[in-house]
Amino acid sequence: MLASLASSKGTTHAQDLSPPKNRVALVEVNVNNVGLLRRLNATLFPVEYKDGFYRDVVQSGELARYVYLNDVCVGAVCCKRAPLPPSLGSGEGLYLMTLGILQSYRRLGLGSLLLDYILTQVCPKNPSLNQVFLHVQEGNQEALDFYRSHGFTDVGMEKDYYVQVTPSDAHILTKTVSP
Ligand SMILES: CC(C)(COP(=O)(O)OP(=O)(O)OC[C@H]1O[C@@H](n2cnc3c(N)ncnc32)[C@H](O)[C@@H]1OP(=O)(O)O)[C@@H](O)C(=O)NCCC(=O)NCCS
């Protein structure tokens, strides 16, 4: 209808042939959409996360986010407050439990987007959580490279951190976030 009106008045509309822009959104994890997180984690990680993990995540508010690319959920990050490991001192830090991007969507900057959200939006609001730390399975070079590229330092290994997963040892990585 609109097109025929336009042509009857002799108007020509240039067609927009530029590629559509990618739409990226960070979305909270809640009780209604947590099933997505279960499916992502089953695909992304060798470890099985129990119901308690998902119950805590839906309560964690800003500490967990999905990343959507053009309305498709392609990854997520989940953190919690946790006591620092002894090698990092005393007190609490922000523990990065999971961060993953589906294989076909990697190296597009989406993992960085989720991590930057945690480092630049969550941590500054919680100055007591200026130390971010996580475990990375021995041999997971992709993740080690990713975190190193974001200024994380490897502060040692935790032996037999993983149960029923080989290799069972984990690197402990950490980054101090300035307020
Ligand atoms: C680690 C992971 C989250 C990275 O996500 P991603 O969206 O691919 O990361 P980005 O595109 O933001 O990468 C940022 C930088 O990290 C480094 N990096 C990421 N993947 C890398 C790889 N496979 N090899 C070397 N460097 C890598 C690069 O410096 C990269 O920048 P560049 O692409 O400009 O070179 C993703 O590989 C993943 O989901 N892995 C499986 C789950 C996992 O092991 N999570 C970590 C433990 S919680």
The ligand as an ORCA input file, in Angstrom:
! r2SCAN-3c Opt
* xyz 0 1
  C      37.278    -18.337     26.398
  C      36.085    -17.855     25.555
  C      34.969    -17.420     26.515
  C      36.507    -16.649     24.711
  O      35.357    -16.106     24.085
  P      35.451    -15.312     22.693
  O      34.147    -14.637     22.495
  O      35.939    -16.188     21.618
  O      36.597    -14.239     23.046
  P      36.897    -12.848     22.313
  O      36.458    -12.918     20.892
  O      36.306    -11.760     23.150
  O      38.494    -12.837     22.398
  C      39.215    -11.788     22.986
  C      40.686    -12.072     22.901
  O      41.030    -13.240     23.679
  C      42.109    -13.954     23.038
  N      41.603    -15.246     22.571
  C      40.321    -15.697     22.608
  N      40.255    -16.956     22.101
  C      41.512    -17.287     21.737
  C      42.082    -18.450     21.127
  N      41.330    -19.508     20.794
  N      43.418    -18.448     20.882
  C      44.192    -17.387     21.176
  N      43.706    -16.239     21.744
  C      42.387    -16.196     22.028
  C      42.492    -13.100     21.821
  O      43.472    -12.173     22.257
  C      41.182    -12.390     21.502
  O      41.354    -11.193     20.782
  P      41.441    -11.269     19.157
  O      40.284    -12.114     18.700
  O      41.318     -9.823     18.783
  O      42.774    -11.882     18.852
  C      35.601    -18.985     24.578
  O      36.710    -19.492     23.891
  C      34.858    -20.113     25.241
  O      33.656    -20.039     25.459
  N      35.552    -21.236     25.585
  C      34.889    -22.408     26.152
  C      34.431    -22.173     27.572
  C      35.612    -21.872     28.477
  O      36.603    -22.574     28.470
  N      35.479    -20.788     29.290
  C      36.550    -20.353     30.172
  C      36.513    -20.966     31.507
  S      35.217    -20.237     32.511
*
